[in-house]
Amino acid sequence: MITTVATYQWLTPRHLGWGIMRTRFRWSAPLALLACGGLVLSGCARFDDTAAGQTFTPAPVPSPESPPHIQEHGDGPGSGPHTGPAQAPPSPVPPPQGCKDFDKAVIATCLDTVAAVAGLPGEGSAPAALAGERKTGRVMLASSGHDATSFAQLDVQADGDGGLTSLALSPSYVEDQLVFAYVTTASDNRVVRFAKGQAPKPVLTGIPKGATGNRGALASDGSGSLLVATGDAGNPAAAADPNSLAGKVLRIDVSGKPATGNPTPGSAVYASGLHSPGGICRSSDGKRAWVTDHPASGPDAVYRLQSGQPLSAPAWTWPDRPSLGGCVDFVDANGILGIASSTGLQNVPVNKDGAVTGKPTVTLDGKSKAATTYGRLSAMSMINPQLAVAGTVNKDGGKPVSSDDRVVLIVVSDTGGGPGKD
């Protein structure tokens, strides 16, 4: 449960079908991070794990200014918890003027196709994140109340759906300040790692590249290893081929080697059957993990990720194919698995055992009572159990406004439980 100095109507007024608030946070605990038989891993680099010559300072985070009450905008079961009495709708936020965005939820503007985000750890009330541009390979530091600043530049080839498609903090980021990225190069898809002021170094190379199916996703598994979701490189059959790195969820250590405890010793494969992954996320305690998929044909899907289990039985599917992206597990806070999509935020009701309990609802689509939308959402990352960050990709097939593409904060209130079955 959050302890607050004052209760406000959240940074993103009108937003979600979840309970929303704007708060000057005083946290009762430190911020929590989101967290093949015969297969040859063709690039297990060895190098110093520490960002030499650097000392860690928690990312500075903004304090919200103007206040309102917790408000519920949901319309039915699975749309979010009821967190307090209904309040009058907030006044509309003016449209952006150039790169200036008046929505307090927006912490970075005028970027190019934000397909990757990683929430940063911090102290007090200062949410911040790294944001990666798919087409340029540029990584920016975004923090509310400050202009985005350059953090790193990665070499990428953004043909088709490739480029810089995911970022994840090192499992020991506070100590080593390392960041992992999933990128497309001229010859392959790969995982690299870097720190501010240091050149990126390869971790896992040789992931097949194709005209399509190059998207990848990264996440810490909560035990010191990395989960790597790979696309099928335009060859759906590769997803079932144990000798291919394509179409898999891999579990590796930070040097790129197969992690200890994988289903097959010596193999990086953790699960098979992906085609174009949009994101991986897990609960803060690591008991639930999820991966989204947007295949070239057939419905979009989200899968409960379990060691050694093929991705053949989705937890939920979307026949309308809304280009699923990243996800955040807010199940312990409000019973919702949030998934970014081209049509807004998909709110999937899930119980603590990981079972979907009802039909997803959509918020941030401009059609709900709050009438708020940021257009096409892609990447998502959890900053702490009540706060997430998302990136927009409106410059890639959407309808961009003058301040796009943007980095947006999303807050959910703690209710101590989620919705039940319909």
C-alpha positions as a Python dict, from the first residue, in 0.01 Angstrom:
ca = {
    (1, 'M'): (0, 0, 0),
    (2, 'I'): (134, 346, -88),
    (3, 'T'): (179, 604, 185),
    (4, 'T'): (125, 952, 55),
    (5, 'V'): (194, 1299, 181),
    (6, 'A'): (-104, 1420, -20),
    (7, 'T'): (-348, 1234, -245),
    (8, 'Y'): (-385, 1381, -589),
    (9, 'Q'): (-552, 1301, -916),
    (10, 'W'): (-270, 1130, -1093),
    (11, 'L'): (-11, 1264, -1324),
    (12, 'T'): (-222, 1142, -1613),
    (13, 'P'): (-567, 1272, -1528),
    (14, 'R'): (-856, 1106, -1705),
    (15, 'H'): (-637, 809, -1803),
    (16, 'L'): (-697, 454, -1729),
    (17, 'G'): (-984, 227, -1661),
    (18, 'W'): (-775, 160, -1353),
    (19, 'G'): (-791, 368, -1037),
    (20, 'I'): (-584, 673, -1109),
    (21, 'M'): (-416, 922, -889),
    (22, 'R'): (-161, 1191, -890),
    (23, 'T'): (48, 1173, -580),
    (24, 'R'): (344, 1321, -409),
    (25, 'F'): (482, 983, -314),
    (26, 'R'): (648, 883, 7),
    (27, 'W'): (718, 514, -44),
    (28, 'S'): (708, 274, 250),
    (29, 'A'): (971, 58, 77),
    (30, 'P'): (1243, 116, -185),
    (31, 'L'): (1129, 139, -545),
    (32, 'A'): (1111, -201, -710),
    (33, 'L'): (1239, -265, -1062),
    (34, 'L'): (1055, -441, -1314),
    (35, 'A'): (1163, -700, -1328),
    (36, 'C'): (1834, -2585, -2725),
    (37, 'G'): (1944, -2915, -2790),
    (38, 'G'): (2232, -2884, -3033),
    (39, 'L'): (2203, -2505, -3032),
    (40, 'V'): (2525, -2308, -3070),
    (41, 'L'): (2529, -1961, -2912),
    (42, 'S'): (2744, -1771, -3155),
    (43, 'G'): (2846, -1474, -2945),
    (44, 'C'): (2912, -1512, -2574),
    (45, 'A'): (3129, -1209, -2506),
    (46, 'R'): (3349, -1174, -2200),
    (47, 'F'): (3427, -830, -2062),
    (48, 'D'): (3417, -620, -1750),
    (49, 'D'): (3071, -620, -1591),
    (50, 'T'): (3123, -282, -1427),
    (51, 'A'): (3089, 56, -1588),
    (52, 'A'): (3446, 169, -1527),
    (53, 'G'): (3503, 504, -1366),
    (54, 'Q'): (3138, 565, -1286),
    (55, 'T'): (2950, 584, -959),
    (56, 'F'): (2579, 518, -928),
    (57, 'T'): (2344, 798, -835),
    (58, 'P'): (1971, 725, -820),
    (59, 'A'): (1791, 887, -1110),
    (60, 'P'): (1642, 1223, -1010),
    (61, 'V'): (1263, 1212, -1020),
    (62, 'P'): (1005, 1488, -1047),
    (63, 'S'): (748, 1587, -792),
    (64, 'P'): (397, 1625, -925),
    (65, 'E'): (240, 1965, -876),
    (66, 'S'): (-132, 1991, -901),
    (67, 'P'): (-361, 1756, -720),
    (68, 'P'): (-681, 1571, -750),
    (69, 'H'): (-863, 1276, -593),
    (70, 'I'): (-844, 910, -682),
    (71, 'Q'): (-1099, 851, -953),
    (72, 'E'): (-1245, 537, -1112),
    (73, 'H'): (-1321, 542, -1482),
    (74, 'G'): (-1391, 173, -1540),
    (75, 'D'): (-1711, 63, -1703),
    (76, 'G'): (-1749, -297, -1590),
    (77, 'P'): (-1584, -618, -1474),
    (78, 'G'): (-1217, -636, -1558),
    (79, 'S'): (-1193, -265, -1631),
    (80, 'G'): (-1023, -187, -1300),
    (81, 'P'): (-1094, -159, -930),
    (82, 'H'): (-1325, 91, -764),
    (83, 'T'): (-1098, 298, -543),
    (84, 'G'): (-1319, 577, -411),
    (85, 'P'): (-1623, 794, -469),
    (86, 'A'): (-1682, 925, -816),
    (87, 'Q'): (-1542, 1273, -876),
    (88, 'A'): (-1620, 1540, -1132),
    (89, 'P'): (-1429, 1487, -1458),
    (90, 'P'): (-1103, 1683, -1470),
    (91, 'S'): (-1069, 1973, -1709),
    (92, 'P'): (-929, 1887, -2052),
    (93, 'V'): (-556, 1914, -2112),
    (94, 'P'): (-470, 2159, -2393),
    (95, 'P'): (-324, 2004, -2708),
    (96, 'P'): (54, 2013, -2738),
    (97, 'Q'): (224, 2316, -2892),
    (98, 'G'): (526, 2200, -3085),
    (99, 'C'): (735, 1987, -2851),
    (100, 'K'): (567, 2129, -2540),
    (101, 'D'): (313, 1884, -2399),
    (102, 'F'): (80, 2005, -2121),
    (103, 'D'): (-7, 1653, -2002),
    (104, 'K'): (185, 1596, -1678),
    (105, 'A'): (205, 1224, -1757),
    (106, 'V'): (433, 1296, -2053),
    (107, 'I'): (800, 1302, -1950),
    (108, 'A'): (967, 1322, -2294),
    (109, 'T'): (854, 1459, -2630),
    (110, 'C'): (958, 1486, -2995),
    (111, 'L'): (1141, 1154, -3002),
    (112, 'D'): (1138, 913, -3296),
    (113, 'T'): (948, 585, -3261),
    (114, 'V'): (1000, 489, -2894),
    (115, 'A'): (1001, 110, -2929),
    (116, 'A'): (1205, 46, -2613),
    (117, 'V'): (1183, 176, -2256),
    (118, 'A'): (1340, 77, -1925),
    (119, 'G'): (1223, 223, -1595),
    (120, 'L'): (1505, 343, -1371),
    (121, 'P'): (1542, 288, -997),
    (122, 'G'): (1532, 598, -784),
    (123, 'E'): (1454, 754, -449),
    (124, 'G'): (1159, 961, -332),
    (125, 'S'): (915, 1078, -594),
    (126, 'A'): (1124, 1095, -909),
    (127, 'P'): (1023, 851, -1187),
    (128, 'A'): (1265, 836, -1478),
    (129, 'A'): (1334, 598, -1767),
    (130, 'L'): (1559, 522, -2058),
    (131, 'A'): (1384, 548, -2397),
    (132, 'G'): (1515, 389, -2717),
    (133, 'E'): (1432, 499, -3071),
    (134, 'R'): (1383, 200, -3302),
    (135, 'K'): (1499, 362, -3623),
    (136, 'T'): (1791, 572, -3500),
    (137, 'G'): (1932, 356, -3219),
    (138, 'R'): (1944, 661, -2993),
    (139, 'V'): (1887, 602, -2619),
    (140, 'M'): (1758, 900, -2420),
    (141, 'L'): (1721, 967, -2048),
    (142, 'A'): (1364, 1087, -1980),
    (143, 'S'): (1263, 1247, -1650),
    (144, 'S'): (959, 1461, -1574),
    (145, 'G'): (1031, 1831, -1552),
    (146, 'H'): (1352, 1801, -1753),
    (147, 'D'): (1432, 1787, -2123),
    (148, 'A'): (1533, 1440, -2241),
    (149, 'T'): (1910, 1403, -2264),
    (150, 'S'): (2129, 1170, -2466),
    (151, 'F'): (2241, 854, -2286),
    (152, 'A'): (2385, 634, -2562),
    (153, 'Q'): (2395, 579, -2938),
    (154, 'L'): (2367, 225, -3074),
    (155, 'D'): (2436, 121, -3432),
    (156, 'V'): (2122, -38, -3574),
    (157, 'Q'): (1970, -130, -3908),
    (158, 'A'): (1598, -56, -3896),
    (159, 'D'): (1485, -233, -4212),
    (160, 'G'): (1136, -380, -4183),
    (161, 'D'): (1045, -411, -3815),
    (162, 'G'): (1403, -426, -3687),
    (163, 'G'): (1629, -171, -3518),
    (164, 'L'): (1642, -104, -3145),
    (165, 'T'): (1339, -292, -3015),
    (166, 'S'): (1404, -349, -2644),
    (167, 'L'): (1597, -225, -2343),
    (168, 'A'): (1645, -387, -2002),
    (169, 'L'): (1853, -291, -1702),
    (170, 'S'): (2118, -530, -1583),
    (171, 'P'): (1993, -753, -1298),
    (172, 'S'): (2258, -575, -1085),
    (173, 'Y'): (2213, -230, -1238),
    (174, 'V'): (2262, -37, -912),
    (175, 'E'): (2612, -182, -889),
    (176, 'D'): (2725, -215, -1252),
    (177, 'Q'): (2508, 48, -1429),
    (178, 'L'): (2486, -175, -1737),
    (179, 'V'): (2195, -171, -1982),
    (180, 'F'): (2107, -447, -2228),
    (181, 'A'): (1954, -383, -2571),
    (182, 'Y'): (1804, -598, -2846),
    (183, 'V'): (1916, -462, -3183),
    (184, 'T'): (1921, -546, -3553),
    (185, 'T'): (2250, -512, -3737),
    (186, 'A'): (2348, -559, -4104),
    (187, 'S'): (2405, -932, -4043),
    (188, 'D'): (2188, -1045, -3751),
    (189, 'N'): (1975, -965, -3450),
    (190, 'R'): (2168, -954, -3125),
    (191, 'V'): (2183, -860, -2759),
    (192, 'V'): (2438, -596, -2663),
    (193, 'R'): (2519, -425, -2338),
    (194, 'F'): (2648, -78, -2265),
    (195, 'A'): (2686, 188, -1999),
    (196, 'K'): (2677, 563, -2032),
    (197, 'G'): (3003, 677, -2187),
    (198, 'Q'): (3102, 327, -2301),
    (199, 'A'): (3077, 163, -2643),
    (200, 'P'): (2824, -123, -2665),
    (201, 'K'): (2964, -476, -2652),
    (202, 'P'): (2804, -790, -2795),
    (203, 'V'): (2652, -1041, -2554),
    (204, 'L'): (2461, -1281, -2779),
    (205, 'T'): (2500, -1266, -3159),
    (206, 'G'): (2378, -1469, -3455),
    (207, 'I'): (2004, -1447, -3388),
    (208, 'P'): (1855, -1491, -3738),
    (209, 'K'): (1754, -1179, -3929),
    (210, 'G'): (1488, -1159, -4201),
    (211, 'A'): (1282, -913, -4400),
    (212, 'T'): (1034, -932, -4108),
    (213, 'G'): (1018, -1099, -3768),
    (214, 'N'): (1314, -907, -3625),
    (215, 'R'): (1149, -769, -3312),
    (216, 'G'): (1290, -885, -2982),
    (217, 'A'): (1221, -825, -2614),
    (218, 'L'): (1432, -838, -2299),
    (219, 'A'): (1361, -866, -1926),
    (220, 'S'): (1536, -971, -1610),
    (221, 'D'): (1406, -1302, -1477),
    (222, 'G'): (1443, -1187, -1116),
    (223, 'S'): (1721, -1434, -1035),
    (224, 'G'): (2017, -1269, -1207),
    (225, 'S'): (1956, -1397, -1561),
    (226, 'L'): (1802, -1239, -1871),
    (227, 'L'): (1498, -1349, -2070),
    (228, 'V'): (1536, -1283, -2443),
    (229, 'A'): (1235, -1314, -2675),
    (230, 'T'): (1332, -1347, -3042),
    (231, 'G'): (1131, -1313, -3363),
    (232, 'D'): (1109, -1586, -3626),
    (233, 'A'): (1292, -1378, -3894),
    (234, 'G'): (999, -1425, -4130),
    (235, 'N'): (1022, -1806, -4112),
    (236, 'P'): (742, -1941, -3889),
    (237, 'A'): (894, -2290, -3896),
    (238, 'A'): (1203, -2159, -3715),
    (239, 'A'): (996, -2110, -3399),
    (240, 'A'): (975, -2488, -3356),
    (241, 'D'): (1334, -2565, -3465),
    (242, 'P'): (1546, -2644, -3156),
    (243, 'N'): (1863, -2563, -3350),
    (244, 'S'): (1756, -2207, -3430),
    (245, 'L'): (1771, -1903, -3203),
    (246, 'A'): (1468, -1761, -3388),
    (247, 'G'): (1115, -1767, -3245),
    (248, 'K'): (1223, -1850, -2890),
    (249, 'V'): (1237, -1725, -2537),
    (250, 'L'): (1599, -1768, -2433),
    (251, 'R'): (1734, -1751, -2080),
    (252, 'I'): (2097, -1643, -2059),
    (253, 'D'): (2340, -1509, -1804),
    (254, 'V'): (2479, -1159, -1841),
    (255, 'S'): (2773, -1286, -2048),
    (256, 'G'): (2539, -1452, -2302),
    (257, 'K'): (2581, -1814, -2196),
    (258, 'P'): (2285, -2045, -2125),
    (259, 'A'): (2165, -1978, -1771),
    (260, 'T'): (2190, -2242, -1502),
    (261, 'G'): (1861, -2423, -1445),
    (262, 'N'): (1729, -2406, -1802),
    (263, 'P'): (1505, -2695, -1915),
    (264, 'T'): (1791, -2850, -2114),
    (265, 'P'): (2136, -2809, -1956),
    (266, 'G'): (2370, -2623, -2189),
    (267, 'S'): (2084, -2487, -2399),
    (268, 'A'): (1961, -2128, -2385),
    (269, 'V'): (1607, -2221, -2493),
    (270, 'Y'): (1349, -2157, -2223),
    (271, 'A'): (1035, -2179, -2442),
    (272, 'S'): (958, -2205, -2815),
    (273, 'G'): (686, -2085, -3048),
    (274, 'L'): (715, -1707, -3088),
    (275, 'H'): (692, -1508, -3411),
    (276, 'S'): (711, -1133, -3346),
    (277, 'P'): (738, -1067, -2971),
    (278, 'G'): (632, -729, -2838),
    (279, 'G'): (740, -757, -2476),
    (280, 'I'): (822, -971, -2175),
    (281, 'C'): (719, -884, -1820),
    (282, 'R'): (695, -1053, -1483),
    (283, 'S'): (545, -993, -1143),
    (284, 'S'): (767, -832, -882),
    (285, 'D'): (799, -1164, -698),
    (286, 'G'): (880, -1354, -1019),
    (287, 'K'): (590, -1597, -982),
    (288, 'R'): (425, -1487, -1308),
    (289, 'A'): (597, -1410, -1639),
    (290, 'W'): (434, -1313, -1970),
    (291, 'V'): (532, -1266, -2333),
    (292, 'T'): (325, -1101, -2607),
    (293, 'D'): (327, -1193, -2976),
    (294, 'H'): (211, -1023, -3296),
    (295, 'P'): (254, -1291, -3566),
    (296, 'A'): (242, -1219, -3939),
    (297, 'S'): (-90, -1406, -3959),
    (298, 'G'): (-342, -1515, -3702),
    (299, 'P'): (-446, -1341, -3380),
    (300, 'D'): (-220, -1151, -3146),
    (301, 'A'): (-162, -1335, -2820),
    (302, 'V'): (-24, -1313, -2468),
    (303, 'Y'): (130, -1627, -2317),
    (304, 'R'): (201, -1724, -1959),
    (305, 'L'): (570, -1806, -1973),
    (306, 'Q'): (671, -2129, -1801),
    (307, 'S'): (1003, -2307, -1820),
    (308, 'G'): (1018, -2569, -2095),
    (309, 'Q'): (654, -2528, -2194),
    (310, 'P'): (587, -2457, -2563),
    (311, 'L'): (398, -2138, -2641),
    (312, 'S'): (102, -2322, -2786),
    (313, 'A'): (-181, -2232, -2547),
    (314, 'P'): (-219, -1853, -2516),
    (315, 'A'): (-366, -1696, -2205),
    (316, 'W'): (-568, -1466, -2434),
    (317, 'T'): (-590, -1386, -2805),
    (318, 'W'): (-694, -1079, -3006),
    (319, 'P'): (-842, -1165, -3349),
    (320, 'D'): (-844, -793, -3435),
    (321, 'R'): (-460, -794, -3415),
    (322, 'P'): (-393, -467, -3227),
    (323, 'S'): (-11, -497, -3258),
    (324, 'L'): (61, -600, -2900),
    (325, 'G'): (374, -450, -2748),
    (326, 'G'): (522, -444, -2401),
    (327, 'C'): (343, -542, -2083),
    (328, 'V'): (340, -476, -1707),
    (329, 'D'): (208, -710, -1438),
    (330, 'F'): (-1, -503, -1195),
    (331, 'V'): (-191, -812, -1080),
    (332, 'D'): (-87, -789, -715),
    (333, 'A'): (-195, -423, -703),
    (334, 'N'): (-523, -434, -892),
    (335, 'G'): (-567, -765, -1076),
    (336, 'I'): (-464, -627, -1416),
    (337, 'L'): (-203, -728, -1671),
    (338, 'G'): (-151, -416, -1881),
    (339, 'I'): (-41, -457, -2244),
    (340, 'A'): (52, -178, -2484),
    (341, 'S'): (-110, -187, -2827),
    (342, 'S'): (-180, 25, -3132),
    (343, 'T'): (-534, 86, -3004),
    (344, 'G'): (-442, 187, -2648),
    (345, 'L'): (-380, -2, -2325),
    (346, 'Q'): (-522, -355, -2307),
    (347, 'N'): (-633, -433, -1948),
    (348, 'V'): (-638, -810, -1898),
    (349, 'P'): (-797, -922, -1567),
    (350, 'V'): (-577, -1187, -1406),
    (351, 'N'): (-581, -1354, -1065),
    (352, 'K'): (-271, -1409, -855),
    (353, 'D'): (-243, -1767, -982),
    (354, 'G'): (-193, -1628, -1332),
    (355, 'A'): (-534, -1722, -1477),
    (356, 'V'): (-723, -1474, -1695),
    (357, 'T'): (-1057, -1411, -1526),
    (358, 'G'): (-1249, -1206, -1784),
    (359, 'K'): (-1248, -1023, -2115),
    (360, 'P'): (-985, -748, -2152),
    (361, 'T'): (-1095, -386, -2171),
    (362, 'V'): (-916, -103, -2352),
    (363, 'T'): (-822, 232, -2203),
    (364, 'L'): (-613, 523, -2333),
    (365, 'D'): (-799, 475, -2660),
    (366, 'G'): (-978, 811, -2664),
    (367, 'K'): (-1314, 633, -2639),
    (368, 'S'): (-1352, 570, -2265),
    (369, 'K'): (-1500, 822, -2023),
    (370, 'A'): (-1160, 984, -1973),
    (371, 'A'): (-1124, 1028, -2354),
    (372, 'T'): (-745, 1027, -2321),
    (373, 'T'): (-522, 872, -2581),
    (374, 'Y'): (-155, 877, -2668),
    (375, 'G'): (-209, 691, -2994),
    (376, 'R'): (-2, 380, -3066),
    (377, 'L'): (167, 241, -2754),
    (378, 'S'): (459, 4, -2793),
    (379, 'A'): (716, -46, -2519),
    (380, 'M'): (628, -71, -2149),
    (381, 'S'): (835, -114, -1835),
    (382, 'M'): (752, -122, -1466),
    (383, 'I'): (922, 132, -1240),
    (384, 'N'): (763, 1, -919),
    (385, 'P'): (450, -202, -837),
    (386, 'Q'): (219, 99, -892),
    (387, 'L'): (405, 289, -1165),
    (388, 'A'): (497, 207, -1524),
    (389, 'V'): (638, 389, -1825),
    (390, 'A'): (532, 350, -2189),
    (391, 'G'): (661, 468, -2526),
    (392, 'T'): (460, 574, -2831),
    (393, 'V'): (527, 485, -3195),
    (394, 'N'): (290, 722, -3371),
    (395, 'K'): (555, 818, -3628),
    (396, 'D'): (547, 458, -3745),
    (397, 'G'): (202, 418, -3899),
    (398, 'G'): (4, 626, -3650),
    (399, 'K'): (-132, 980, -3643),
    (400, 'P'): (140, 1179, -3466),
    (401, 'V'): (72, 1507, -3287),
    (402, 'S'): (335, 1778, -3267),
    (403, 'S'): (493, 1638, -2948),
    (404, 'D'): (525, 1277, -3070),
    (405, 'D'): (679, 1043, -3015),
    (406, 'R'): (648, 1052, -2637),
    (407, 'V'): (733, 878, -2312),
    (408, 'V'): (435, 851, -2075),
    (409, 'L'): (393, 754, -1708),
    (410, 'I'): (104, 526, -1607),
    (411, 'V'): (-6, 484, -1245),
    (412, 'V'): (-234, 229, -1084),
    (413, 'S'): (-372, 246, -731),
    (414, 'D'): (-319, -36, -483),
    (415, 'T'): (-644, -213, -403),
    (416, 'G'): (-514, -531, -247),
    (417, 'G'): (-689, -753, -500),
    (418, 'G'): (-826, -778, -849),
    (419, 'P'): (-1157, -835, -1015),
    (420, 'G'): (-1320, -1174, -1009),
    (421, 'K'): (-1468, -1376, -1290),
    (422, 'D'): (-1745, -1230, -1502),
}
